Amino acid sequence: MDKQAKEIKAAIPDDEVNRVGEGNELTFNSALLFKINSSELSDSAKTELNKLADVFTKYPETNILVEGHTDDTGTDEFNMSLSEKRAKSVSGYLNQKA
């Protein structure tokens, strides 16, 4: 995992990569991924995810947990739904690259 973390950090240096237990935690700059109140991936998000997918293809045994987040401008119900849609957008995009 240390080698994979280094490769992820080299591929996407502007995002945060941390070792957590037996895995790696990656936090993207959310401003790059989605417009406000949208779950559609931005072009810059696709570029970053393409770089990440290139690393993950070297490690096919990697399990990935994708979490979506929002700001606090909407209702709890709206934000929960949007968070889920954002996570599905990211995981769907990465699955297409697999």
N, C-alpha and C positions, 0 to 999 in steps of 0.2 A: 504493500500500500504506500510506503514511503516513495518508491520510485514512481508510482502512478500519480501521487500528489505533486511531485516535482514536475512531471510532464504536463499535468493539468495547469499548474501555475505558469509554466513556460508558454503554454498555448493561449491562455487567457490571463495575462498578468494584471489586468485592472480589476479582477474579481478576487474575492477572498477564498482561500483554500486552507482548511485546518484539519489536522488529524483529530479524530474523535474515536476513542476506543480502537476498534479494529478496522475503522473505515475513515473516509474522508468526507468532510462537509464543505460544500461549495456554495457560496452566497454571491449571486449576481447583483450587479448594480441595477436595481429595479427600474430606474428611469430609462434604461436601455431596452428593457424587454417589452413593455406594454405602454400604450397611451392610457390616460386616465379613464377608468370605467370600461376598459376593453380587455378582451382575452385574446385578441389577435396579435400574434408575434410581430414585432417590428423587424425591419430589414437588418438592423444592427443585432437584434436578438438572434436571428437566424445565422448570421455570421459567427457569433460567439458559440452558438450551439453546434455549428458545423465543426468548429475547432475542437470542441469537447467530444463530439462523436468520433472524430479521428483518433483521439486518445482512447476512448472506450472500446473501439474495435480491436485494439491491441490486447485488451483485457476482457475477453468474452465472459468470464466468470463473475464479473462485477454485477452486483445487485444495486439498483438505483431507486431511491425514494425521492419523489418530486413533491415539494410542497409549494402551494401558491399563497401569495399574500397580497393584501391591499392596503390602502391608507384608511383613515378613519372618517372619510367624508360621507359615506353611505350608511344605510341602516345595517344592523348586524346580519339580517337575513340576506340583503343584497351583497354584502361583502363576503359572506360565506359562499354564496353561489359563485361570485366572481372568482374567489380564490380557487375553488374547485375547477372552474373552467380554465383558469390560467395554468393550473397544474396539468390538466389534460392536454392543453395546447403544447406545453413543453414536452410531456412524455410522448404524445403522438408524433411530434416532429422528430424526436430522437429515435423512436421506433421505425420511422420511415428511413432513417439513415443506417439502421442496423443491417 
